[in-house]
Amino acid sequence: MLKVGLTGGIGAGKSEVSRLLVQHGAVLIDADRIAREVVAPGTPGLAAVVEAFGTDVLAADGSLDRPKLGSIVFADPDKLATLNAIVHPLVGVRSRELESAAAGDAVVVHDVPLLTENGLAPLYDLVIVVDASPETQLDRLVRLRGMTEQDARARMAAQASREQRREIADIRIDNDVPLDDLEKRVADVWDDLVRRARAASPE
């Protein structure tokens, strides 16, 4: 098994890269998706979030109001740290469960937005960073996700810098490019990952 950490700044196009890797055959473990699961209604995770932040972060149906919570934590580093301390251990447990179910020769890609910020690079055999310029990130967040420029800049500022992400990259994928170019780059990366996985797999 080859354990790959995949990360990138918000708006860099990490989700597109993970989608392409899955098409090639990767086993994807999506930290964001798991983070939503562990705070679903009725979970201990949601109860802990409400205890920390109050019932104002709940929607009318009892689910977590993610935009409301996001507006609170991304404006306050201490509150963001509080949320991370609740959610990240739960995500870690579930991620390990999913990883243990993968085949011995699998390429397991952990899609982890905050891999750099949380010092998680040593957990993986290698780290792929999806890289895009801050201008590209901002444009995508405003144009494609409908964020205000202020919100987009706040989200970007709450993450590691581009330079910090590049420092931990074993493989860097440039996503300031057209989709066709990205697809070719990901195909080349996939071939490399398969070679590494075979070399790491016991006979």
C-alpha positions in Angstrom: 0.0 0.0 0.0 1.2 3.5 -0.8 -0.2 6.2 1.5 -0.4 9.5 -0.2 -1.2 12.9 1.4 -3.0 15.3 -1.0 -3.3 18.9 -0.1 -3.5 22.4 -1.5 -4.8 25.8 -0.7 -8.5 26.6 -0.9 -9.4 27.2 -4.5 -6.2 25.5 -5.8 -8.2 22.7 -7.4 -7.4 19.8 -5.1 -10.8 18.3 -5.5 -10.4 18.1 -9.3 -7.0 16.4 -8.8 -8.5 13.9 -6.3 -11.4 13.2 -8.8 -8.9 12.5 -11.6 -6.8 10.2 -9.3 -9.9 8.2 -8.4 -10.7 7.8 -12.1 -7.2 6.2 -12.5 -7.9 3.8 -9.6 -6.9 5.6 -6.4 -8.7 4.8 -3.1 -9.8 8.2 -1.9 -10.2 9.1 1.8 -11.6 12.5 1.9 -11.0 14.3 5.2 -13.6 17.0 4.4 -16.3 14.4 3.8 -15.4 12.5 6.9 -15.4 15.8 8.8 -19.0 16.3 7.8 -19.9 12.7 8.8 -18.4 13.0 12.3 -20.6 16.1 13.1 -23.8 14.8 11.6 -27.0 15.0 13.7 -26.9 12.6 16.6 -23.1 12.2 16.7 -20.9 12.9 19.7 -18.9 15.2 17.4 -21.9 17.5 16.9 -22.7 17.5 20.6 -19.1 18.6 21.3 -19.3 21.4 18.7 -22.6 22.7 20.2 -21.1 22.5 23.7 -18.2 24.7 22.5 -20.0 27.1 20.3 -23.6 27.1 21.4 -26.9 26.3 19.7 -26.5 29.2 17.3 -24.4 27.1 15.1 -27.3 24.7 14.4 -29.6 25.0 11.5 -33.4 24.7 11.9 -33.3 21.0 11.2 -30.7 20.3 14.0 -27.8 19.9 11.6 -24.7 21.9 11.7 -24.9 25.3 10.1 -21.5 25.1 8.4 -21.5 28.6 6.9 -22.4 30.1 10.3 -19.8 28.1 12.1 -17.2 29.0 9.4 -17.9 32.7 9.7 -17.1 32.4 13.5 -14.0 30.3 13.4 -12.3 31.7 10.4 -12.4 35.2 12.0 -10.8 33.9 15.3 -7.7 31.6 15.4 -8.5 30.5 18.9 -12.0 29.4 18.0 -10.7 27.7 14.9 -8.2 25.8 17.1 -11.1 24.7 19.4 -13.1 23.4 16.5 -10.0 21.5 15.1 -9.4 19.9 18.5 -12.9 18.5 18.4 -13.1 17.3 14.8 -9.5 16.3 13.8 -9.2 13.3 16.2 -12.6 12.0 15.1 -11.5 12.3 11.4 -8.2 10.5 12.2 -10.0 7.5 13.7 -12.4 7.2 10.7 -9.6 7.7 8.2 -7.6 4.8 9.7 -10.6 2.6 9.6 -11.1 3.2 5.8 -7.4 2.9 5.1 -7.2 -0.5 6.8 -10.0 -1.8 4.5 -8.0 -1.0 1.3 -6.1 -3.7 -0.7 -2.4 -4.3 0.1 -1.2 -2.9 -3.3 -3.6 0.1 -3.3 -2.7 3.7 -3.8 -4.6 5.3 -0.9 -4.9 9.1 -1.3 -5.8 11.0 1.8 -7.4 14.3 0.7 -6.4 16.6 3.6 -7.0 20.3 3.3 -5.0 21.2 6.4 -2.2 18.7 6.1 0.5 21.4 6.1 -1.1 23.4 9.0 -1.4 20.3 11.2 2.1 18.9 10.5 0.7 15.7 9.1 3.2 15.1 6.3 5.2 12.4 8.2 2.0 10.3 8.3 2.3 9.6 4.5 4.7 7.9 2.2 4.7 11.0 0.1 2.8 14.3 -0.2 1.3 15.8 -3.3 0.6 19.5 -3.2 -1.8 21.0 -5.7 -0.3 24.5 -6.4 -2.0 27.6 -7.7 -1.2 31.3 -7.5 -3.1 33.3 -4.9 -4.7 35.3 -7.8 -6.0 32.0 -9.3 -7.3 30.9 -5.9 -9.1 34.2 -5.2 -10.7 34.2 -8.7 -12.0 30.7 -8.3 -13.4 31.3 -4.8 -15.3 34.5 -5.9 -16.3 33.4 -9.4 -17.1 29.8 -8.9 -18.0 29.5 -5.2 -19.8 32.8 -4.9 -17.7 34.0 -1.9 -17.2 37.7 -1.3 -13.6 38.8 -1.8 -13.3 39.6 1.9 -14.5 36.0 2.9 -12.2 34.5 0.3 -9.2 36.4 1.5 -10.0 35.4 5.1 -10.2 31.7 4.2 -6.9 31.9 2.4 -5.2 33.8 5.2 -6.3 31.2 7.7 -4.4 28.5 5.8 -0.7 27.8 5.4 1.2 30.0 2.9 2.0 28.8 -0.6 5.6 28.6 0.4 4.9 26.4 3.4 2.9 23.9 1.3 5.6 23.8 -1.3 8.2 23.0 1.4 6.5 19.7 2.3 5.7 18.6 -1.3 7.3 15.4 -2.7 5.3 16.0 -5.9 3.8 19.3 -6.9 1.0 19.7 -9.4 0.7 23.1 -11.1 -3.0 24.0 -11.4 -2.6 27.4 -13.0 -3.2 25.5 -16.3 -6.1 24.4 -18.5 -7.9 21.2 -17.6 -6.3 19.3 -20.5 -2.9 20.1 -19.1 -3.9 19.1 -15.6 -5.3 15.8 -16.8 -1.9 15.0 -18.5 0.0 15.9 -15.4 -2.2 13.8 -13.1 -1.9 10.8 -15.5 1.9 11.1 -15.2 1.8 11.4 -11.4 -0.5 8.3 -11.3 2.0 6.2 -13.3 4.6 7.2 -10.8 2.4 6.4 -7.8 1.6 2.9 -9.2 5.3 2.2 -9.6 6.0 3.2 -6.1 3.0 1.2 -4.7 4.3 -1.9 -6.5 7.8 -1.4 -5.2 6.4 -1.0 -1.6 4.1 -4.0 -1.8 5.3 -7.3 -0.4 5.7 -10.1 -2.9 
